[in-house]
């Protein structure tokens, strides 16, 4: 299936628009700290917490357990996850000897913890949601930084799950539907597209090329209008579906990855081929999307209601 193929879509309503980042700085909802970093003040945090809590409540209702992951990642875990091979430019070295990295994807800790384990069928599907470990870090180039939309440290909610192929695909579908229902409930426009994820792993690229149905697409991105129109961000095909003013950006990546990570970390299940998947949502991007759709004054009114 072609990358960018639209798999699901909402109706697109009117946008408040404007340059959300500039207005947030003017209103002191956020303040510059260092390149790619911000201090987020009370109104921004209140809105973020409101949205975060609703996502977590839905995760609990869908039988996810909330865990807390470390953010300092051993080199072995990084290598087995294959970030050092396929996306080394993202990595921020850390640790006393510089032989660790600050977590760039938020699920490596779970794979490293589960290394070499055999899961019983009673444990499947295993569903974990995580957000309290704090920042996710990526070594973004200066030219690519874009306020809280693309920064060097950012907040996410990560859903990670293990199970049979059917269980993982069903869980991915359930989480994706939950997130799009929440977006619609918040009055946010969205679309779901076939995507490539943060690493071009050959097995996922092949699965993407071979996919004939939405369920077979390994990585699906949920995209929303995020900020004022910037032609340099546009992807081919968007103009075929939306007004030029829409600047659609990924707010969540939902994957059903197959066995490439479970095999790499030697995680198995009794008598079953073990798949894994994940679905994260960027919380600061979600706040930007909300403000871009509704405006600051409407957001404050909603928070004070």
Backbone torsions as a table, in degrees:
resi	resn	phi	psi	omega
1	UNK	NA	140.0	-176.6
2	UNK	-69.1	136.2	174.4
3	UNK	-59.1	140.3	-178.5
4	UNK	89.6	-5.4	176.9
5	UNK	-59.3	130.0	-179.4
6	UNK	-79.2	122.2	-177.4
7	UNK	-98.6	-27.3	179.4
8	UNK	-161.2	155.9	-173.9
9	UNK	-157.7	146.1	173.5
10	UNK	-99.2	172.5	168.6
11	UNK	-74.4	140.9	-179.8
12	UNK	-98.0	119.9	-178.2
13	UNK	-97.2	-173.5	179.4
14	UNK	-69.0	146.5	178.9
15	UNK	-110.0	145.0	169.9
16	UNK	-67.9	-40.6	174.2
17	UNK	75.4	-159.2	-179.5
18	UNK	88.2	174.9	178.2
19	UNK	-91.7	96.1	-173.9
20	UNK	-61.4	-42.4	-176.9
21	UNK	-63.9	-45.4	179.7
22	UNK	-62.0	-41.5	-179.6
23	UNK	-69.0	-37.6	177.3
24	UNK	-62.6	-38.4	176.7
25	UNK	-68.0	-43.1	179.6
26	UNK	-62.1	-40.8	-179.2
27	UNK	-81.2	-5.7	-176.6
28	UNK	61.6	34.2	167.2
29	UNK	-73.4	-30.8	172.4
30	UNK	-133.0	157.2	175.6
31	UNK	-136.1	141.7	176.4
32	UNK	-61.8	138.8	176.8
33	UNK	-117.8	-56.8	174.3
34	UNK	-154.0	174.3	-176.7
35	UNK	-58.4	122.8	179.8
36	UNK	77.4	13.0	-179.6
37	UNK	-137.6	147.0	-178.2
38	UNK	-139.4	156.8	163.1
39	UNK	-98.4	126.0	-178.4
40	UNK	-100.9	119.7	-174.1
41	UNK	-92.6	-179.6	-164.3
42	UNK	-52.8	-48.3	-177.6
43	UNK	-61.9	-41.4	178.4
44	UNK	-62.2	-44.9	-177.4
45	UNK	-66.0	-38.3	178.0
46	UNK	-61.0	-44.7	179.4
47	UNK	-66.8	-43.5	177.9
48	UNK	-58.9	-45.8	-179.6
49	UNK	-62.3	-39.9	180.0
50	UNK	-60.7	-48.4	-179.1
51	UNK	-68.5	-41.8	179.0
52	UNK	-59.6	-43.4	-177.7
53	UNK	-63.5	-38.2	-179.6
54	UNK	-69.0	-36.8	176.4
55	UNK	-64.5	-44.8	-179.4
56	UNK	-65.2	-40.2	178.4
57	UNK	-58.8	-40.4	178.9
58	UNK	-69.9	-35.1	177.3
59	UNK	-63.6	-44.0	177.4
60	UNK	-60.2	-41.2	-179.5
61	UNK	-65.7	-24.6	178.3
62	UNK	-95.6	20.7	173.6
63	UNK	68.2	30.4	169.2
64	UNK	-87.1	139.6	171.6
65	UNK	-95.4	138.5	177.5
66	UNK	-90.6	122.7	176.3
67	UNK	-114.2	176.8	179.1
68	UNK	-131.4	117.2	-173.4
69	UNK	-101.2	147.0	168.6
70	UNK	-65.7	157.3	178.4
71	UNK	-114.3	-1.7	176.5
72	UNK	-101.6	111.8	-166.1
73	UNK	-103.8	127.0	176.4
74	UNK	-64.9	149.8	-178.2
75	UNK	-59.0	-37.7	-179.4
76	UNK	-61.0	-42.3	178.9
77	UNK	-64.0	-41.1	178.7
78	UNK	-61.1	-45.4	-179.0
79	UNK	-65.5	-42.5	-178.6
80	UNK	-69.7	-30.3	175.2
81	UNK	-72.6	-20.5	176.1
82	UNK	78.4	17.7	173.4
83	UNK	-67.5	-37.5	-179.7
84	UNK	-66.6	-20.1	179.1
85	UNK	-91.6	-42.5	-170.4
86	UNK	-105.1	-17.3	179.7
87	UNK	-147.0	53.3	-176.7
88	UNK	-64.8	-22.2	-177.9
89	UNK	-67.1	-16.7	-178.8
90	UNK	-80.2	-15.5	-161.6
91	UNK	-84.8	137.3	176.2
92	UNK	-113.2	107.8	-178.5
93	UNK	-62.2	149.7	-178.6
94	UNK	-158.4	-176.3	179.0
95	UNK	91.0	160.7	-176.8
96	UNK	-57.0	-35.1	-178.1
97	UNK	-109.7	9.1	-179.5
98	UNK	68.8	18.7	-177.5
99	UNK	-102.8	14.9	173.9
100	UNK	-124.7	173.0	176.8
101	UNK	-133.3	155.2	170.7
102	UNK	-78.1	134.3	-169.1
103	UNK	-58.9	120.5	178.5
104	UNK	-97.0	-5.5	-175.6
105	UNK	-135.5	-16.0	169.0
106	UNK	79.3	6.7	176.3
107	UNK	-126.6	-5.2	-177.5
108	UNK	-61.3	-36.4	-178.6
109	UNK	-56.8	-40.5	-178.6
110	UNK	-67.7	-43.4	177.5
111	UNK	-61.1	-42.0	-179.4
112	UNK	-65.7	-39.9	177.4
113	UNK	-62.1	-40.4	-174.8
114	UNK	-85.4	1.3	-176.1
115	UNK	-50.8	128.4	174.8
116	UNK	76.4	3.7	-177.6
117	UNK	-88.7	150.4	170.3
118	UNK	-108.8	121.8	-179.8
119	UNK	-89.2	139.2	176.1
120	UNK	-79.8	158.6	-180.0
121	UNK	-63.3	-27.4	178.9
122	UNK	-67.0	-23.4	-179.2
123	UNK	-82.8	-11.7	-172.8
124	UNK	-99.1	144.1	-6.1
125	UNK	-75.1	140.4	174.8
126	UNK	-90.4	122.4	-174.7
127	UNK	-125.5	119.8	-177.6
128	UNK	-124.2	138.4	171.9
129	UNK	-122.3	141.9	-173.2
130	UNK	-144.3	135.6	174.4
131	UNK	-149.8	-21.9	-170.9
132	UNK	-76.5	-10.1	178.6
133	UNK	-67.3	-14.6	173.4
134	UNK	101.7	-148.4	-171.4
135	UNK	-61.5	148.0	162.6
136	UNK	-103.7	138.2	-175.0
137	UNK	-117.1	137.1	172.2
138	UNK	-140.9	140.5	-176.7
139	UNK	-85.1	69.7	-177.7
140	UNK	-72.7	142.2	175.7
141	UNK	-69.0	149.1	-177.3
142	UNK	-55.1	-41.3	-176.9
143	UNK	-66.5	-19.7	-177.4
144	UNK	-94.0	-11.1	-177.3
145	UNK	-66.3	144.1	-175.0
146	UNK	-150.8	64.4	-179.1
147	UNK	56.6	-150.2	177.1
148	UNK	-66.9	-10.6	178.0
149	UNK	-68.9	-39.6	176.7
150	UNK	-144.5	98.8	-176.3
151	UNK	-126.2	176.6	-177.6
152	UNK	-85.6	-20.3	172.4
153	UNK	-136.2	136.1	-174.6
154	UNK	-153.1	163.3	-176.6
155	UNK	-106.4	141.2	-178.7
156	UNK	-141.3	161.2	161.8
157	UNK	-110.8	126.9	-177.5
158	UNK	-115.7	127.0	170.5
159	UNK	-102.2	127.4	177.3
160	UNK	-127.5	138.9	-175.1
161	UNK	-147.6	148.3	178.1
162	UNK	-123.8	147.8	176.0
163	UNK	170.4	-169.2	173.2
164	UNK	-70.0	169.2	177.9
165	UNK	-54.2	-45.9	-178.0
166	UNK	-64.8	-41.7	-179.6
167	UNK	-65.3	-41.9	-178.3
168	UNK	-68.2	-43.8	178.3
169	UNK	-64.4	-39.2	179.0
170	UNK	-66.4	-40.7	179.2
171	UNK	-65.9	-44.1	177.1
172	UNK	-57.8	-44.2	178.9
173	UNK	-63.0	-39.2	-179.9
174	UNK	-65.8	-45.1	-179.9
175	UNK	-65.6	-43.9	179.4
176	UNK	-60.2	-44.6	179.0
177	UNK	-63.5	-40.7	177.8
178	UNK	-59.0	-45.8	-177.9
179	UNK	-66.6	-41.8	179.9
180	UNK	-69.1	-33.7	175.6
181	UNK	-64.9	-40.5	177.2
182	UNK	-64.2	-44.5	178.4
183	UNK	-57.7	-45.3	178.3
184	UNK	-63.3	-39.8	178.4
185	UNK	-63.7	-29.2	176.4
186	UNK	-86.7	3.2	179.7
187	UNK	75.7	25.2	-179.1
188	UNK	-101.0	137.2	176.3
189	UNK	-81.1	152.3	-176.7
190	UNK	-159.8	161.6	167.7
191	UNK	-144.0	155.6	175.5
192	UNK	-113.6	130.7	-176.9
193	UNK	-130.7	154.8	170.8
194	UNK	-68.7	129.5	-171.3
195	UNK	-135.4	-178.6	-174.9
196	UNK	-117.7	-6.2	178.8
197	UNK	75.5	-172.0	-175.6
198	UNK	-87.6	-8.1	178.8
199	UNK	-137.3	137.6	177.0
200	UNK	-90.6	69.3	178.7
201	UNK	-73.5	130.4	-174.4
202	UNK	-52.6	-40.2	-177.8
203	UNK	-65.6	-35.2	178.5
204	UNK	-74.4	-37.8	176.9
205	UNK	-61.1	-43.1	179.0
206	UNK	-64.2	-44.1	178.9
207	UNK	-62.8	-37.6	177.7
208	UNK	-63.3	-45.9	-179.4
209	UNK	-63.0	-36.1	-175.4
210	UNK	-85.0	-14.4	-174.7
211	UNK	-61.2	131.5	177.4
212	UNK	-111.7	-18.5	178.6
213	UNK	-126.2	162.8	179.1
214	UNK	-60.5	-37.2	-178.6
215	UNK	-63.5	-27.8	-178.2
216	UNK	-85.2	-11.6	178.9
217	UNK	-69.6	120.6	-173.5
218	UNK	-69.6	-35.7	-178.0
219	UNK	-126.6	127.2	179.1
220	UNK	-125.4	127.0	178.9
221	UNK	-101.5	138.8	169.2
222	UNK	-96.3	122.4	-177.7
223	UNK	-115.7	145.7	-179.4
224	UNK	-138.1	159.9	169.7
225	UNK	-67.9	127.4	-172.5
226	UNK	-117.2	-36.1	-174.0
227	UNK	-156.2	-179.0	-178.3
228	UNK	-62.4	156.9	-173.0
229	UNK	-61.2	127.0	175.3
230	UNK	-131.4	105.4	-176.1
231	UNK	-57.0	-30.3	-177.6
232	UNK	-68.8	-13.5	179.0
233	UNK	-94.1	-13.7	-170.8
234	UNK	-66.5	146.5	174.3
235	UNK	-107.1	146.2	177.8
236	UNK	-55.1	137.8	176.6
237	UNK	104.6	-24.8	-178.2
238	UNK	-62.6	-39.3	-177.0
239	UNK	-63.9	-18.9	178.6
240	UNK	-72.3	-18.7	-171.6
241	UNK	-119.8	-24.5	-171.9
242	UNK	-135.1	156.5	172.1
243	UNK	-57.2	148.8	-176.4
244	UNK	-59.8	-26.0	-176.2
245	UNK	-68.0	-20.4	-179.2
246	UNK	-75.4	128.7	174.5
247	UNK	-115.1	93.0	-174.0
248	UNK	-83.1	132.1	-179.9
249	UNK	-135.8	150.8	178.0
250	UNK	-65.0	130.8	173.3
251	UNK	-113.4	-17.4	-179.2
252	UNK	-155.9	138.7	172.0
253	UNK	-113.5	127.1	-178.2
254	UNK	-119.6	121.5	-174.4
255	UNK	-126.1	148.4	166.2
256	UNK	-122.5	94.0	-159.3
257	UNK	-85.8	-7.1	-175.5
258	UNK	80.9	-144.4	-171.7
259	UNK	-107.3	2.7	-170.5
260	UNK	-64.8	-33.4	178.5
261	UNK	-82.6	-39.8	179.4
262	UNK	-65.1	-36.2	176.3
263	UNK	-68.8	-40.0	-179.0
264	UNK	-64.1	-36.5	-179.4
265	UNK	-97.8	5.4	177.0
266	UNK	57.2	43.7	175.7
267	UNK	-99.0	127.7	-174.3
268	UNK	-129.3	173.6	174.7
269	UNK	-135.1	152.5	-177.9
270	UNK	-62.0	110.7	173.4
271	UNK	65.1	15.6	-177.1
272	UNK	-134.3	147.3	169.2
273	UNK	-74.9	123.4	-173.0
274	UNK	-96.2	120.6	174.9
275	UNK	-100.8	165.2	171.4
276	UNK	-140.9	163.9	178.0
277	UNK	-159.4	170.8	178.7
278	UNK	-153.5	159.7	178.4
279	UNK	-153.1	108.6	179.9
280	UNK	-108.7	161.9	175.2
281	UNK	-139.1	128.5	-179.1
282	UNK	-78.6	117.4	-173.1
283	UNK	-74.0	-38.4	177.7
284	UNK	-69.4	-36.8	173.9
285	UNK	-63.2	-36.7	179.2
286	UNK	-63.9	-41.2	177.0
287	UNK	-62.4	-44.9	177.9
288	UNK	-58.9	-44.3	179.7
289	UNK	-60.6	-42.3	180.0
290	UNK	-63.2	-44.8	-179.0
291	UNK	-69.2	-34.4	178.5
292	UNK	-68.8	-34.2	179.9
293	UNK	-78.3	-40.7	-168.7
294	UNK	-112.9	-24.4	-176.6
295	UNK	91.3	161.0	-174.7
296	UNK	-70.3	-43.4	-176.4
297	UNK	-65.3	-40.9	177.9
298	UNK	-65.7	-36.5	177.9
299	UNK	-65.0	-42.9	177.6
300	UNK	-62.7	-41.8	178.8
301	UNK	-61.3	-40.8	178.7
302	UNK	-65.8	-41.7	179.5
303	UNK	-64.9	-34.3	-176.9
304	UNK	-88.2	-5.2	-177.3
305	UNK	-67.7	NA	NA
